[in-house]
Amino acid sequence: MQIDILTIFPEMFEGPLTESILKRAQEKGIVEIKVHDIRDWAEGKHKQVDDKPFGGGGGMVMMVEPIHKALKELTNKKTGVKPHIIITTAKGKTYVQSKAKELAKLEHLIIICGHYEGIDQRVLDNLVDEQISIGNYVLTGGEIPAMVIVDSVTRLIPGVVGNEQTPQNDSFYEDDKTIQYPIYTRPAEYDHNGKSLKVPEVLLSGNHKEIEKWREINSR
């Protein structure tokens, strides 16, 4: 899978994309993640990517031209594969696990990170396939939401997580609602300020049928 990220702050991705599971997925060649500075497609001495909004108002607005040029170049590099283009914005549809599962099946994903007061509406109306929000709150930019999307999508790609059953046991995997059952590990009994905290007996029984029944009951 190819993931291209368009941002005006590429340095923000250096840590999250170069550690843990995301790092190993790239080293294995399962996913290729590239971060691009939108300013590379901007014009003029100062490589301007934002301007004042028509009609007045506070803040600055991301311009359509640099984004359009970037998308044309990134799209043309992928012969025969039409990329799915996302923009991260508070106006978007709330992100859920079923959307991550859907995106994990794609060959090429492009994520545009919104910033400033917003993005020229012509980008939203004409250049992207969908708008995504990670929640009903406002961040300083779309870089963190882009990281969330990349992380949640990548771990669902076959071969990324060692045990492919692991994502299927996660919260929200089945229906975007169900929370995973409680999990425990050693020791089976732990003293907390004089109180004995014990693992449920059924999990120590070795009876897999009863364990599965307990897990189902305790998922919510």
N, C-alpha and C positions, 0 to 999 in steps of 0.2 A: 504494500500500500504506500502511496505517495501522499504526504501531507505538506502543503505549503502554507506558511503563515505570513500574512502581510501586516506589518506593524510600524510604528514610528519609534518604538523603543525595543529594538532587537536584543539588547543586552539583558533585558528582563528574563529571557528564556534560557540563559546559559546554565543556570543551576538546575531547574526542573527537568530539562531535556537531556541532561548529561549524568543522571544518577539513576540507580535502582533499575526497575523493570524497563523503563523507557530507554535507558542506555543499552541494556542487553538486547532489547528488541531491534535496535538499530544495528548493533554489532552483528547480530545474526542475519541481518538483511531482510527481516520480516517486514519492517516499516522503514521508510526513508522520510525524515522530517527536515525540512529546510525553512529557515527563518529569513525573511526578506525585509529590508528597510524600504518603506514606501517612498522615502526621499530619493531613492535611486531613479525613480521615474518622474521626479518633479523638475520643473523648469526654473531657470534663473539662477543668479549667483547664490541666493540664500536657500534654494531648494524648498520653496514654500509649499506646504501641504494643507494649509488651512487659511481661512479668510473670514471676514466679518459677515454676518448673515444679512441678506437683503431684508429690508423692512425694519431693520434695527433690532435691538435686544442685546442681552449680555452674552459673553462667551464667543468662541470661535467655532467655525464649522469646517469639517474635513472636506476638501475639494474633490470633485468628481474626476477631474482629468488624470491626476497621478494614479488613482485607483484603477481607472479604466485601462490605462497603458500597461500597468502591471498585470492585470488580468489577461489582457490580450497576449502578452509575452509568455506568461506561465501556461496559458491554454495551448498556444501554438507549439510549445515544447513537447506536449504529450500527444503524439500522433495516434489518432483513432480512439482516444479515450477522452470523453467529455468530463471535465471536473465538476464536482458538486461544490457550489460556492456558498459559504455561510458568512454572515456578518454578526459579530457579537454586539448586541445593543439592548438597552433596557426596554425597548419597544417590542422586542421579540417574544416568541412563544417560549414558555418555561421549559427548560431542559429536563428530560426524564430518562430513565434507564432504557426504555423501549426505543428512544431516539438514538441512544448510543449504540444499541444493537443494530439498528438500521444503518447507521453511518459506518460501522465496522465492516460491512459487506462491500463497501465501495473500493474502487481502485485508486481514485485520485480525489482528494479533498483539499479545498482551499478555504482558509479561515481568514477573514479580514477583521482586524481588531479596531473597533470603534474607539473614539477618543474625543476630547474637548467637549463642547456643548452638544455635538452630534455630528451626523454625516449628511451631506447633501442628499436630499430626498431622491434625486435621480439615480443614485447608487442603489438605494433600497428598492426602488420601483423597477429598475431595468437591468441591473448588473449581478444580482445575487439570486440564489434559489430559495433561500430562507433566512429569516432573522431569528437568532436564539438569545434568550436571556437565561442566566443561571439562578434567578430569583427576583423577587419584588423589592429590590433595593438598588441603589445607584453606586457604582464604583468610579474611581478616577479614570479608568480606561478599560478596554476590552481584552487586555493581555491576560489577566488572571482567568476570566471565563474561557479564553482560548486554551489555556493550560489545562483547565478542568475538562474540556471537551477532548483534547488530545489524550490525556491520561485515561479517561473513562473508555474511550474508543479503542485505544491501543491494547489494553489488557483483555479485550474481547476477541482479538484476532487470534486464530488458531496458531499455537506454537509459542505465543508470547509468555503466557503463564505456564509453569512447568506441569501442573495438574490441570487439565482442561475442564475438569468437573468443578474446580474452585469458583469460577465466576458464576456458574449455575446455582451455587448455593448462597450467593450473595443476597443481601437485601434488595428488594425491588426488581430482581431479575425476571420474575414470572409475570408480574402485573403492575409494576410501578408503585405498588402499595405495600406488599407484604414485607415485614421486617424479619430478618434472620433470627432463628432460635438462639438462646444463650449458649455460649461455648466456654469450656473450661480446659485447663491443663494442670500438670503437676505443680504442687502436691495435692493429693486428694482431700487433705484436711489442713487448714491453715488457721493459726491463732491470731486474732485481731483484738488487741486490748482485752484479753481474757475470754473472748467469745470465739467459739470454734466455728469456722466457716467451712462447710463441707460441700463437696461435689454431689449432685443428685445421684442416688444409688443406682438408678437405672443405667447411667452412663458407664458405670463400673461393672455392670452385670455380664457384658459380652453377648447379650441377647439383642442381635441386630434388629429384629422385628420390633421389639419393644422400644429400642432406641429411636428408630425411625418414627414410631407412633408418638413418642415423647416430643421429638423435634417438631413434628407436624402440629401437635397441640400447642406448643410453645412459640410457634411462629405467629406473627400477628400483622 
